[in-house]
Amino acid sequence: MIRVLIPADLEFCRYEKELKKLYEQSQDKICDSNSFEFVRDNTFFYMFLDDTNLIGGIYYFVDADGKLFLNGFSKRKMFEQNVACLRLSLGWFVCDIYAEAQNRASALCLLRCGFVRDRNNIFVKKKQGYK
């Protein structure tokens, strides 16, 4: 069963060191130069676990144009879990959501979750009925 923790959860601390290490290992691949602490403290940040095993993290942020973007990172060979985590988190927002796919696996994950290519490596998931 997938569980979600946010930084305010007491249990978050139990996995934070492992999550920070995973973020730092993935940082170049997700093209985010911000520190783990910055991302954790300045975005809508979610940690995903499969029972007690860390899957990864997804975070949402508003860009300079006012668009909601997401970014994420996970352990390798967790594609199906990544799709499940992303689908779960998409239901928490009632607006269009954008993402920049940095590689084929992330593009496939976005497509499986209902995103469509907007331009180049930018994808968007339009909310039904949202204006």
Contacts in CASP RR format, 6 or more apart in sequence:
PFRMAT RR
TARGET T0000
AUTHOR 0000-0000-0000
METHOD contacts of the structure
MODEL  1
MIRVLIPADLEFCRYEKELKKLYEQSQDKICDSNSFEFVRDNTFFYMFLD
DTNLIGGIYYFVDADGKLFLNGFSKRKMFEQNVACLRLSLGWFVCDIYAE
AQNRASALCLLRCGFVRDRNNIFVKKKQGYK
1 50 0 8 1.000
1 51 0 8 1.000
2 48 0 8 1.000
2 49 0 8 1.000
2 50 0 8 1.000
2 55 0 8 1.000
2 81 0 8 1.000
2 84 0 8 1.000
2 85 0 8 1.000
2 88 0 8 1.000
3 48 0 8 1.000
3 49 0 8 1.000
3 50 0 8 1.000
3 51 0 8 1.000
4 46 0 8 1.000
4 47 0 8 1.000
4 48 0 8 1.000
4 49 0 8 1.000
4 88 0 8 1.000
4 89 0 8 1.000
5 11 0 8 1.000
5 12 0 8 1.000
5 15 0 8 1.000
5 46 0 8 1.000
5 47 0 8 1.000
5 49 0 8 1.000
6 12 0 8 1.000
6 45 0 8 1.000
6 46 0 8 1.000
6 47 0 8 1.000
7 40 0 8 1.000
7 41 0 8 1.000
7 45 0 8 1.000
12 47 0 8 1.000
15 47 0 8 1.000
15 49 0 8 1.000
15 54 0 8 1.000
18 54 0 8 1.000
19 36 0 8 1.000
19 47 0 8 1.000
19 54 0 8 1.000
19 56 0 8 1.000
19 57 0 8 1.000
20 36 0 8 1.000
22 54 0 8 1.000
22 56 0 8 1.000
22 73 0 8 1.000
22 74 0 8 1.000
22 75 0 8 1.000
23 36 0 8 1.000
23 39 0 8 1.000
23 57 0 8 1.000
23 73 0 8 1.000
24 36 0 8 1.000
26 72 0 8 1.000
26 73 0 8 1.000
26 74 0 8 1.000
27 33 0 8 1.000
27 73 0 8 1.000
29 73 0 8 1.000
29 102 0 8 1.000
29 103 0 8 1.000
30 71 0 8 1.000
30 72 0 8 1.000
30 73 0 8 1.000
30 102 0 8 1.000
31 100 0 8 1.000
31 102 0 8 1.000
32 39 0 8 1.000
32 71 0 8 1.000
34 42 0 8 1.000
39 45 0 8 1.000
39 59 0 8 1.000
42 61 0 8 1.000
43 59 0 8 1.000
43 60 0 8 1.000
43 61 0 8 1.000
44 59 0 8 1.000
44 60 0 8 1.000
44 61 0 8 1.000
45 57 0 8 1.000
45 59 0 8 1.000
46 57 0 8 1.000
46 58 0 8 1.000
46 59 0 8 1.000
46 89 0 8 1.000
47 54 0 8 1.000
47 56 0 8 1.000
47 57 0 8 1.000
48 54 0 8 1.000
48 55 0 8 1.000
48 56 0 8 1.000
48 57 0 8 1.000
48 58 0 8 1.000
48 74 0 8 1.000
48 81 0 8 1.000
48 85 0 8 1.000
49 55 0 8 1.000
50 81 0 8 1.000
54 75 0 8 1.000
55 74 0 8 1.000
55 75 0 8 1.000
55 78 0 8 1.000
55 81 0 8 1.000
55 82 0 8 1.000
55 85 0 8 1.000
56 72 0 8 1.000
56 73 0 8 1.000
56 74 0 8 1.000
56 75 0 8 1.000
56 78 0 8 1.000
56 85 0 8 1.000
57 72 0 8 1.000
57 73 0 8 1.000
57 74 0 8 1.000
57 85 0 8 1.000
58 70 0 8 1.000
58 71 0 8 1.000
58 72 0 8 1.000
58 85 0 8 1.000
58 86 0 8 1.000
58 89 0 8 1.000
59 70 0 8 1.000
59 71 0 8 1.000
59 72 0 8 1.000
60 68 0 8 1.000
60 69 0 8 1.000
60 70 0 8 1.000
60 89 0 8 1.000
60 93 0 8 1.000
60 97 0 8 1.000
61 68 0 8 1.000
61 69 0 8 1.000
61 70 0 8 1.000
61 71 0 8 1.000
62 68 0 8 1.000
62 69 0 8 1.000
63 69 0 8 1.000
63 98 0 8 1.000
67 96 0 8 1.000
67 98 0 8 1.000
68 93 0 8 1.000
68 95 0 8 1.000
68 96 0 8 1.000
68 97 0 8 1.000
68 98 0 8 1.000
69 97 0 8 1.000
69 98 0 8 1.000
69 99 0 8 1.000
69 100 0 8 1.000
70 86 0 8 1.000
70 89 0 8 1.000
70 97 0 8 1.000
70 98 0 8 1.000
70 99 0 8 1.000
71 99 0 8 1.000
71 100 0 8 1.000
74 81 0 8 1.000
74 82 0 8 1.000
74 85 0 8 1.000
79 105 0 8 1.000
79 108 0 8 1.000
79 109 0 8 1.000
82 109 0 8 1.000
83 109 0 8 1.000
83 112 0 8 1.000
83 113 0 8 1.000
86 109 0 8 1.000
86 110 0 8 1.000
86 113 0 8 1.000
87 113 0 8 1.000
90 97 0 8 1.000
90 113 0 8 1.000
90 125 0 8 1.000
93 127 0 8 1.000
94 127 0 8 1.000
94 130 0 8 1.000
95 127 0 8 1.000
95 130 0 8 1.000
96 124 0 8 1.000
96 125 0 8 1.000
96 126 0 8 1.000
96 127 0 8 1.000
96 130 0 8 1.000
97 115 0 8 1.000
97 124 0 8 1.000
97 125 0 8 1.000
97 127 0 8 1.000
98 118 0 8 1.000
98 122 0 8 1.000
98 123 0 8 1.000
98 124 0 8 1.000
99 106 0 8 1.000
99 110 0 8 1.000
99 115 0 8 1.000
99 122 0 8 1.000
99 123 0 8 1.000
99 124 0 8 1.000
99 125 0 8 1.000
100 121 0 8 1.000
100 122 0 8 1.000
100 123 0 8 1.000
101 107 0 8 1.000
101 110 0 8 1.000
101 121 0 8 1.000
101 122 0 8 1.000
101 123 0 8 1.000
102 121 0 8 1.000
107 121 0 8 1.000
107 123 0 8 1.000
110 123 0 8 1.000
110 125 0 8 1.000
111 123 0 8 1.000
113 125 0 8 1.000
114 125 0 8 1.000
115 123 0 8 1.000
115 124 0 8 1.000
115 125 0 8 1.000
116 123 0 8 1.000
116 124 0 8 1.000
116 125 0 8 1.000
116 126 0 8 1.000
117 123 0 8 1.000
118 124 0 8 1.000
END
